[in-house]
Amino acid sequence: MKKILSLLVVSAALTLGLAACGGADEETTAKQDQTAETSTAATGGEFTITAKNWKFTSDKELVIKKGDKVKINLVNKEGVHTIKNDELGINLTADKPAEFTADKTGEYELKCSTVCGAAEDHDAMKIPLKVID
């Protein structure tokens, strides 16, 4: 009986040990995926921004290289929103993507330009865009 009990304890310990190792592999894979996504963010190209009451999200980090041609699409999931930034010449609506060439480095805010709620909610509706060398 003692041998069976000892065997069960050892089996349980091995099972828990292997499960913990599997979790570490998943965590490592998730970190690698996140790193890959971040490393491709600074390539310019095309971005899609999704608008929900009172928040913007993007399919990837809005970091582009100076000189890159950029296309930004807007999808309204809740409410009606637009995006504007005068410095970059962006005037974006859900039916008309914005295209521009980033000609100077800096950090910019893309802001909702359609009043979409109480002043504090509307004023907080923005998303950062960064242009790097």
Backbone as a chain_set.jsonl record, in Angstrom:
{"seq": "MKKILSLLVVSAALTLGLAACGGADEETTAKQDQTAETSTAATGGEFTITAKNWKFTSDKELVIKKGDKVKINLVNKEGVHTIKNDELGINLTADKPAEFTADKTGEYELKCSTVCGAAEDHDAMKIPLKVID", "coords": {"N": [[0.817, -1.191, 0.0], [1.972, 1.226, 0.772], [3.797, 1.566, -1.268], [2.164, 2.04, -3.487], [0.921, 4.424, -2.721], [3.186, 6.078, -2.559], [3.946, 6.011, -5.235], [1.765, 7.3, -6.427], [2.052, 9.88, -5.326], [4.538, 10.664, -6.399], [3.863, 10.586, -9.124], [1.91, 12.607, -9.225], [3.483, 14.826, -8.539], [5.257, 14.912, -10.718], [3.435, 15.413, -12.784], [2.456, 17.975, -12.069], [4.849, 19.412, -12.225], [5.484, 19.198, -14.972], [3.277, 20.519, -16.051], [3.719, 23.114, -15.126], [6.041, 23.755, -16.535], [5.007, 23.78, -19.121], [3.394, 26.059, -18.999], [5.309, 28.055, -18.82], [6.449, 27.907, -21.35], [4.291, 28.784, -22.937], [4.091, 31.407, -22.028], [6.563, 32.429, -22.854], [6.27, 32.174, -25.627], [4.132, 33.966, -26.022], [5.41, 36.373, -25.312], [7.345, 36.479, -27.336], [5.679, 36.729, -29.576], [4.538, 39.24, -29.019], [6.819, 40.863, -29.124], [7.509, 40.549, -31.817], [5.297, 41.773, -32.993], [5.594, 44.428, -32.088], [8.047, 45.069, -33.255], [7.391, 45.2, -35.925], [5.837, 47.396, -36.012], [6.963, 49.898, -36.576], [7.033, 50.494, -39.333], [5.529, 52.036, -40.983], [3.206, 52.276, -43.615], [-0.003, 50.851, -43.601], [-2.671, 51.521, -41.373], [-5.339, 50.681, -39.146], [-7.748, 52.313, -37.341], [-9.949, 51.878, -34.708], [-13.011, 53.104, -33.521], [-14.743, 53.485, -30.561], [-17.266, 54.431, -28.281], [-15.88, 56.228, -26.029], [-13.248, 56.042, -27.073], [-10.26, 55.345, -28.873], [-8.716, 52.689, -30.648], [-6.005, 50.852, -32.102], [-4.976, 48.673, -34.788], [-2.312, 48.152, -34.765], [0.676, 49.479, -33.254], [0.95, 52.963, -33.556], [3.442, 53.96, -34.911], [5.698, 55.354, -37.027], [8.1, 55.66, -39.682], [10.023, 58.506, -40.562], [9.405, 59.974, -43.672], [7.995, 57.838, -44.673], [5.16, 56.748, -46.53], [1.852, 56.848, -45.496], [-1.215, 55.258, -44.719], [-4.264, 55.671, -43.159], [-7.044, 54.116, -41.828], [-10.411, 54.443, -40.648], [-12.668, 52.941, -38.459], [-15.877, 52.981, -37.308], [-17.227, 51.677, -34.505], [-18.955, 52.181, -32.403], [-21.081, 54.897, -32.177], [-20.508, 58.039, -33.952], [-17.562, 59.088, -35.28], [-14.689, 61.091, -36.038], [-11.344, 61.83, -37.158], [-8.714, 64.116, -36.583], [-5.753, 65.953, -37.324], [-4.066, 68.78, -37.569], [-1.332, 69.466, -37.949], [-0.226, 67.283, -39.28], [-1.855, 67.167, -41.424], [-4.118, 65.564, -41.408], [-7.371, 64.538, -41.902], [-9.76, 62.659, -41.161], [-12.361, 60.45, -41.952], [-14.846, 57.87, -41.497], [-15.519, 56.91, -43.987], [-13.578, 57.801, -45.669], [-10.329, 57.245, -46.04], [-7.244, 58.498, -44.603], [-4.364, 59.673, -46.184], [-0.928, 60.263, -46.123], [2.41, 61.639, -46.154], [4.868, 61.202, -43.826], [6.703, 63.791, -42.884], [8.201, 64.982, -40.895], [9.802, 64.373, -37.774], [8.4, 63.464, -34.58], [5.998, 63.562, -31.843], [2.597, 63.086, -31.995], [-0.893, 63.88, -31.533], [-3.8, 62.285, -32.452], [-6.981, 63.373, -32.749], [-10.461, 63.083, -31.891], [-12.7, 64.693, -33.964], [-15.353, 65.192, -34.118], [-17.977, 66.177, -32.169], [-18.816, 64.043, -29.663], [-20.071, 63.426, -27.317], [-20.224, 64.156, -23.774], [-18.19, 66.926, -22.797], [-15.766, 66.239, -21.379], [-15.501, 63.519, -21.995], [-15.366, 63.532, -24.802], [-13.117, 65.204, -25.219], [-11.109, 63.572, -24.214], [-10.836, 61.667, -26.124], [-8.55, 60.46, -27.99], [-5.603, 59.418, -29.8], [-2.214, 58.406, -29.772], [0.371, 59.174, -32.185], [3.485, 58.465, -33.502], [6.344, 59.711, -35.09], [9.364, 58.609, -36.257], [12.993, 58.766, -36.812]], "CA": [[0.0, 0.0, 0.0], [2.868, 2.375, 0.831], [4.408, 1.73, -2.592], [1.145, 2.646, -4.362], [0.787, 5.814, -2.285], [4.405, 6.775, -2.979], [3.887, 6.121, -6.694], [0.782, 8.348, -6.732], [2.638, 11.175, -4.964], [5.565, 10.969, -7.405], [3.15, 10.869, -10.384], [1.293, 13.931, -9.09], [4.555, 15.819, -8.57], [5.725, 15.011, -12.104], [2.383, 16.06, -13.571], [2.484, 19.409, -11.751], [6.1, 19.965, -12.754], [5.357, 19.324, -16.428], [2.288, 21.562, -16.333], [4.374, 24.409, -14.895], [6.949, 23.98, -17.661], [4.179, 24.135, -20.276], [2.974, 27.444, -18.829], [6.443, 28.925, -19.13], [6.583, 27.934, -22.806], [3.236, 29.64, -23.469], [4.456, 32.782, -21.701], [7.672, 32.784, -23.733], [5.694, 32.345, -26.964], [3.369, 35.213, -26.016], [6.371, 37.484, -25.333], [7.951, 36.521, -28.665], [4.672, 37.278, -30.478], [4.421, 40.663, -28.725], [8.025, 41.495, -29.639], [7.4, 40.562, -33.278], [4.309, 42.783, -33.356], [6.182, 45.734, -31.832], [9.122, 45.332, -34.192], [6.829, 45.527, -37.234], [5.008, 48.584, -35.902], [7.642, 51.097, -37.058], [7.28, 50.363, -40.76], [4.608, 52.851, -41.758], [2.227, 51.436, -44.29], [-1.431, 51.071, -43.394], [-3.177, 51.29, -40.03], [-6.782, 50.811, -38.96], [-8.129, 52.779, -36.017], [-11.336, 51.569, -34.388], [-13.581, 54.062, -32.576], [-15.886, 53.114, -29.732], [-17.533, 55.54, -27.371], [-15.022, 57.363, -26.149], [-11.906, 55.495, -27.103], [-9.674, 54.856, -30.12], [-7.717, 51.632, -30.583], [-5.402, 50.617, -33.408], [-4.576, 47.292, -35.042], [-0.901, 48.088, -34.407], [1.194, 50.72, -32.683], [1.067, 54.03, -34.546], [4.82, 54.443, -34.97], [6.112, 55.293, -38.428], [9.397, 56.268, -39.982], [10.016, 59.736, -41.341], [9.498, 59.724, -45.1], [7.073, 56.772, -45.078], [3.794, 57.072, -46.923], [0.979, 56.198, -44.529], [-2.665, 55.269, -44.946], [-4.979, 55.361, -41.927], [-8.475, 53.865, -41.982], [-11.186, 54.597, -39.421], [-13.874, 52.112, -38.371], [-16.718, 53.366, -36.178], [-17.967, 50.55, -33.916], [-20.012, 52.808, -31.609], [-21.135, 56.335, -32.397], [-19.923, 58.603, -35.17], [-16.328, 59.761, -34.899], [-13.73, 61.467, -37.077], [-10.02, 62.093, -36.58], [-8.053, 65.248, -37.214], [-4.502, 66.518, -36.819], [-3.695, 69.812, -38.541], [0.107, 69.435, -38.227], [0.056, 66.219, -40.248], [-2.801, 67.266, -42.531], [-5.035, 64.426, -41.338], [-8.791, 64.794, -41.698], [-10.154, 61.289, -41.415], [-13.71, 59.993, -41.661], [-14.958, 56.423, -41.672], [-15.665, 56.561, -45.409], [-12.478, 58.38, -46.444], [-9.039, 57.075, -45.354], [-6.267, 59.587, -44.692], [-3.056, 59.28, -46.698], [0.037, 61.347, -46.009], [3.814, 61.26, -45.979], [5.393, 61.756, -42.581], [7.902, 64.518, -43.289], [8.985, 65.459, -39.757], [9.693, 63.52, -36.598], [7.716, 64.038, -33.435], [4.871, 62.85, -31.262], [1.374, 63.796, -32.356], [-2.148, 63.317, -31.056], [-4.915, 62.259, -33.384], [-8.125, 63.638, -31.881], [-11.802, 63.029, -32.462], [-13.091, 66.049, -34.347], [-16.808, 65.266, -34.114], [-18.424, 66.157, -30.785], [-19.422, 62.718, -29.533], [-20.525, 63.199, -25.94], [-19.869, 65.201, -22.822], [-16.905, 67.545, -23.13], [-14.621, 65.506, -20.847], [-15.366, 62.266, -22.746], [-14.928, 63.867, -26.161], [-11.746, 65.73, -25.159], [-10.186, 62.478, -23.907], [-10.82, 60.718, -27.238], [-7.388, 60.715, -28.836], [-4.667, 58.305, -29.9], [-0.899, 58.959, -30.158], [1.088, 58.75, -33.382], [4.874, 58.872, -33.349], [7.166, 59.644, -36.302], [10.761, 58.459, -35.845], [13.984, 58.785, -37.886]], "C": [[0.869, 1.267, 0.0], [3.505, 2.64, -0.528], [3.434, 2.416, -3.545], [0.977, 4.126, -4.012], [1.999, 6.638, -2.714], [4.405, 7.002, -4.48], [2.909, 7.22, -7.116], [1.343, 9.739, -6.44], [3.681, 11.597, -5.997], [4.904, 11.331, -8.74], [2.521, 12.258, -10.353], [2.341, 15.029, -9.186], [5.083, 16.01, -9.983], [4.704, 15.727, -12.989], [2.374, 17.563, -13.33], [3.734, 20.076, -12.313], [6.029, 20.167, -14.255], [4.364, 20.405, -16.806], [2.907, 22.94, -16.157], [5.327, 24.739, -16.032], [6.175, 24.398, -18.896], [3.731, 25.575, -20.208], [4.089, 28.406, -19.179], [6.636, 29.021, -20.631], [5.536, 28.836, -23.438], [3.563, 31.104, -23.219], [5.57, 33.267, -22.609], [7.164, 33.04, -25.146], [4.921, 33.651, -27.052], [4.3, 36.417, -26.069], [7.025, 37.61, -26.7], [6.97, 37.117, -29.671], [4.541, 38.78, -30.282], [5.627, 41.419, -29.275], [7.969, 41.598, -31.155], [6.424, 41.635, -33.717], [4.882, 44.175, -33.185], [7.246, 46.057, -32.867], [8.595, 45.654, -35.589], [6.03, 46.815, -37.204], [5.646, 49.789, -36.577], [7.957, 51.02, -38.549], [6.377, 51.243, -41.608], [3.549, 51.982, -42.381], [0.812, 51.835, -43.969], [-1.836, 50.671, -41.985], [-4.693, 51.387, -40.054], [-7.038, 51.195, -37.517], [-9.608, 52.482, -35.838], [-11.81, 52.539, -33.314], [-14.794, 53.445, -31.889], [-16.076, 54.269, -28.77], [-16.573, 55.508, -26.21], [-13.582, 56.896, -26.12], [-11.527, 55.087, -28.519], [-8.725, 53.71, -29.805], [-7.198, 51.416, -31.997], [-5.001, 49.162, -33.542], [-3.093, 47.082, -34.795], [-0.463, 49.453, -33.903], [1.397, 51.745, -33.792], [2.444, 54.686, -34.455], [5.269, 54.262, -36.411], [7.453, 55.972, -38.606], [9.198, 57.514, -40.84], [10.222, 59.381, -42.819], [8.572, 58.624, -45.6], [5.738, 57.352, -45.511], [2.872, 56.223, -46.062], [-0.471, 56.324, -44.969], [-3.323, 54.844, -43.641], [-6.468, 55.234, -42.237], [-9.15, 54.031, -40.627], [-12.438, 53.729, -39.514], [-14.64, 52.547, -37.129], [-17.517, 52.154, -35.71], [-19.141, 51.042, -33.073], [-19.953, 54.301, -31.855], [-20.53, 56.736, -33.731], [-18.726, 59.443, -34.751], [-15.514, 60.081, -36.145], [-12.402, 61.737, -36.38], [-9.363, 63.23, -37.346], [-6.737, 65.555, -36.517], [-4.008, 67.489, -37.879], [-2.219, 69.773, -38.912], [0.468, 68.41, -39.298], [-0.877, 66.26, -41.457], [-3.784, 66.102, -42.578], [-6.439, 64.927, -41.045], [-9.496, 63.513, -42.119], [-11.606, 61.045, -41.032], [-13.78, 58.499, -41.965], [-15.053, 56.023, -43.144], [-14.523, 57.089, -46.278], [-11.159, 58.238, -45.682], [-8.153, 58.31, -45.53], [-4.961, 59.014, -45.212], [-2.132, 60.484, -46.615], [1.436, 60.762, -45.947], [4.326, 61.97, -44.745], [6.711, 62.453, -42.891], [8.701, 65.118, -42.139], [8.731, 64.569, -38.545], [8.938, 64.248, -35.493], [6.617, 63.13, -32.936], [3.632, 63.704, -31.461], [0.177, 63.113, -31.717], [-3.162, 63.402, -32.184], [-6.167, 62.345, -32.521], [-9.434, 63.488, -32.636], [-12.243, 64.463, -32.75], [-14.601, 66.197, -34.526], [-17.254, 65.161, -32.66], [-19.272, 64.899, -30.583], [-19.885, 62.408, -28.117], [-20.172, 64.382, -25.079], [-18.451, 65.679, -23.111], [-15.714, 66.73, -22.629], [-14.415, 64.169, -21.569], [-14.811, 62.533, -24.14], [-13.474, 64.342, -26.163], [-10.71, 64.643, -24.896], [-10.043, 61.501, -25.073], [-9.711, 61.096, -28.21], [-6.501, 59.484, -28.825], [-3.331, 58.877, -30.365], [-0.369, 58.361, -31.453], [2.5, 59.294, -33.264], [5.6, 58.688, -34.682], [8.62, 59.648, -35.854], [11.69, 58.541, -37.055], [14.228, 57.38, -38.399]], "O": [[0.554, 2.248, -0.673], [3.728, 3.792, -0.902], [3.835, 3.281, -4.324], [0.902, 4.975, -4.9], [1.851, 7.768, -3.18], [4.817, 8.062, -4.95], [3.184, 7.978, -8.046], [1.134, 10.67, -7.218], [3.706, 12.752, -6.421], [5.333, 12.27, -9.41], [2.588, 12.999, -11.334], [2.117, 16.049, -9.839], [5.332, 17.139, -10.406], [5.067, 16.544, -13.835], [2.291, 18.342, -14.28], [3.665, 21.193, -12.824], [6.467, 21.2, -14.762], [4.578, 21.133, -17.775], [2.648, 23.841, -16.954], [5.409, 25.894, -16.449], [6.62, 25.269, -19.644], [3.684, 26.258, -21.231], [3.844, 29.458, -19.77], [6.953, 30.094, -21.145], [5.843, 29.577, -24.372], [3.344, 31.95, -24.086], [5.528, 34.4, -23.087], [7.573, 34.006, -25.791], [5.035, 34.372, -28.043], [4.026, 37.38, -26.785], [7.241, 38.722, -27.182], [7.363, 37.915, -30.522], [4.443, 39.525, -31.257], [5.47, 42.504, -29.834], [8.342, 42.626, -31.72], [6.673, 42.338, -34.696], [4.682, 45.03, -34.048], [7.344, 47.2, -33.314], [9.284, 46.318, -36.364], [5.585, 47.29, -38.249], [4.926, 50.635, -37.108], [9.033, 51.438, -38.977], [6.455, 51.2, -42.836], [3.048, 51.053, -41.749], [0.454, 53.01, -44.049], [-1.414, 49.638, -41.466], [-5.263, 52.093, -40.885], [-6.612, 50.509, -36.588], [-10.423, 52.794, -36.706], [-11.115, 52.775, -32.326], [-15.727, 52.96, -32.529], [-15.131, 55.003, -28.481], [-16.653, 54.541, -25.452], [-12.797, 57.297, -25.261], [-12.347, 54.559, -29.27], [-8.007, 53.754, -28.806], [-7.869, 51.755, -32.971], [-4.72, 48.49, -32.549], [-2.654, 45.944, -34.63], [-1.151, 50.455, -34.104], [1.953, 51.429, -34.843], [2.584, 55.814, -33.984], [5.226, 53.157, -36.952], [7.879, 56.767, -37.768], [8.331, 57.566, -41.713], [11.1, 58.59, -43.164], [8.375, 58.481, -46.806], [5.249, 58.323, -44.933], [3.086, 55.02, -45.914], [-0.894, 57.344, -45.513], [-2.994, 53.799, -43.079], [-7.071, 56.128, -42.83], [-8.539, 53.791, -39.585], [-13.169, 53.77, -40.503], [-14.11, 52.487, -36.019], [-18.383, 51.661, -36.432], [-20.193, 50.403, -33.031], [-18.886, 54.907, -31.752], [-20.102, 55.898, -34.525], [-18.854, 60.386, -33.97], [-15.641, 59.417, -37.174], [-12.348, 61.859, -35.156], [-9.437, 63.307, -38.572], [-6.615, 65.437, -35.298], [-3.582, 67.076, -38.958], [-1.873, 70.02, -40.067], [1.355, 68.642, -40.119], [-0.714, 65.486, -42.4], [-4.23, 65.7, -43.652], [-6.669, 65.644, -40.071], [-9.791, 63.315, -43.297], [-12.033, 61.387, -39.929], [-12.891, 57.939, -42.607], [-14.697, 54.899, -43.5], [-14.502, 56.852, -47.486], [-10.889, 59.023, -44.773], [-8.304, 59.066, -46.491], [-4.5, 57.979, -44.73], [-2.509, 61.593, -46.993], [1.625, 59.567, -45.722], [4.231, 63.192, -44.633], [7.722, 61.794, -43.132], [9.761, 65.701, -42.364], [7.622, 64.085, -38.319], [8.851, 65.475, -35.476], [6.336, 62.079, -33.513], [3.62, 64.891, -31.138], [0.219, 61.924, -31.398], [-3.355, 64.457, -32.789], [-6.393, 61.493, -31.661], [-9.514, 63.729, -33.84], [-12.166, 65.334, -31.883], [-15.071, 67.217, -35.029], [-16.95, 64.176, -31.988], [-20.299, 64.712, -31.236], [-20.07, 61.243, -27.764], [-19.862, 65.466, -25.573], [-17.619, 64.922, -23.611], [-14.748, 66.543, -23.368], [-13.277, 63.731, -21.739], [-13.899, 61.846, -24.599], [-12.688, 63.928, -27.015], [-9.558, 64.775, -25.308], [-9.211, 60.596, -25.015], [-9.889, 61.916, -29.111], [-6.625, 58.618, -27.958], [-3.299, 59.734, -31.249], [-0.625, 57.2, -31.774], [2.685, 60.471, -32.956], [5.486, 57.642, -35.321], [9.063, 60.564, -35.161], [11.241, 58.403, -38.193], [15.034, 57.187, -39.31]]}, "num_chains": 1, "name": "protein.A"}
